[in-house]
Amino acid sequence: MRSKSNQAASYILFAVALTVACGSSSSTPPATKGRGTPACNEWQTAICGWAAKCNSPTASICEDQAKGISCISDKLALDCATAIDATACTALPSGCNIFDLPDPAPAMAACHQFLDELCAAQVRCAPTTTAEQCHQALDPKTDCTKVIGVKLSFEQCISDIKALSCQASTSPASCTGALVSKQ
């Protein structure tokens, strides 16, 4: 029979996994610089400027999500930034939306790091659980192949998971929506 501490640890780690994978919090204040290169930062600024200018329904979460994306190509990022700045509010230029430019490699690596940290916390709080068992339970709930970005709160999320008390009843606020995924 599992102790209340082990049950609480299991609950909190599964809640964190679901919150990160599915959340859409914008609790992290927008930063002036996002992930990626300066060219990618120009695209991030342009796409969110367009969303704000055009009263897009996604404008309020744009910076939180776009700033977490590393771009696949500096040339594409700069070309898109220029095209977005010159476009009307009818539609974004083809190939320039938030799903067109991400380099998935850094986001997928961060997703795997997140799962590894969750499982390390699970093993720490419930020593009868192995990392392999934890991964078997969590990995299907968080599809790292769909992660396209890592919000700027991610590093704080990882620190908070490492410091998570085994008696915690809620997930760290920094982990809410920390991974940006394709829907």
Long-range contacts (C-beta under 8 A, 24 or more apart in sequence): 2-126, 2-128, 5-125, 5-126, 5-166, 5-167, 6-125, 6-126, 6-128, 6-129, 8-125, 8-166, 8-167, 8-168, 8-169, 9-121, 9-122, 9-125, 9-126, 9-166, 10-122, 10-126, 10-129, 11-169, 12-164, 12-168, 12-169, 12-170, 12-171, 13-118, 13-119, 13-121, 13-122, 13-125, 13-134, 13-138, 14-137, 14-138, 14-141, 15-170, 15-171, 16-118, 16-161, 16-171, 16-172, 16-175, 17-115, 17-118, 17-138, 17-141, 17-142, 18-141, 19-171, 19-175, 19-176, 19-177, 20-114, 20-142, 20-157, 20-175, 20-176, 20-177, 20-178, 20-179, 21-141, 21-142, 21-143, 21-179, 21-181, 22-177, 23-175, 23-176, 23-177, 23-178, 24-61, 24-177, 25-64, 25-173, 25-176, 25-177, 26-60, 26-61, 26-63, 26-64, 26-177, 27-153, 27-173, 27-174, 27-176, 28-64, 28-151, 28-152, 28-153, 28-174, 30-63, 30-64, 30-67, 31-67, 31-152, 33-67, 34-66, 34-67, 34-68, 34-69, 34-152, 35-67, 35-68, 35-69, 35-70, 35-106, 35-149, 35-150, 35-152, 36-69, 36-70, 36-71, 36-77, 36-103, 37-70, 37-71, 37-74, 37-77, 39-71, 39-74, 39-75, 39-77, 39-78, 39-81, 40-69, 40-70, 40-71, 40-74, 40-77, 40-101, 42-77, 42-78, 42-81, 43-71, 43-77, 43-78, 43-80, 43-81, 43-84, 43-96, 43-101, 44-69, 45-81, 46-80, 46-81, 46-82, 46-84, 46-85, 47-80, 47-84, 47-92, 47-96, 47-97, 47-98, 49-84, 49-85, 50-84, 50-85, 50-87, 50-89, 50-92, 53-89, 54-89, 55-89, 62-98, 64-151, 64-152, 64-177, 65-98, 65-149, 65-151, 65-180, 66-98, 66-149, 67-151, 67-152, 68-107, 68-149, 68-150, 68-151, 68-152, 68-154, 68-180, 69-98, 69-101, 69-102, 69-107, 69-148, 69-149, 69-180, 70-102, 70-103, 70-106, 70-107, 70-149, 71-101, 71-102, 71-103, 72-101, 72-102, 72-103, 73-101, 76-100, 76-101, 77-101, 98-148, 99-148, 99-182, 102-148, 102-149, 104-145, 104-147, 104-148, 106-150, 107-147, 107-148, 107-149, 107-150, 107-179, 107-180, 108-144, 108-145, 108-147, 110-147, 110-150, 110-154, 110-179, 111-142, 111-144, 111-147, 111-150, 111-179, 112-144, 113-158, 114-142, 114-154, 114-157, 114-158, 114-161, 114-178, 114-179, 115-139, 115-142, 115-144, 117-158, 117-161, 117-162, 118-161, 120-162, 121-161, 121-162, 121-164, 124-166, 125-164, 125-166, 126-166, 142-179, 143-181, 146-181, 146-182, 147-179, 147-180, 147-181, 148-180, 148-181, 148-182, 149-179, 149-180, 150-178, 150-179, 150-180, 151-177, 151-178, 151-179, 151-180, 153-178, 154-178, 154-179
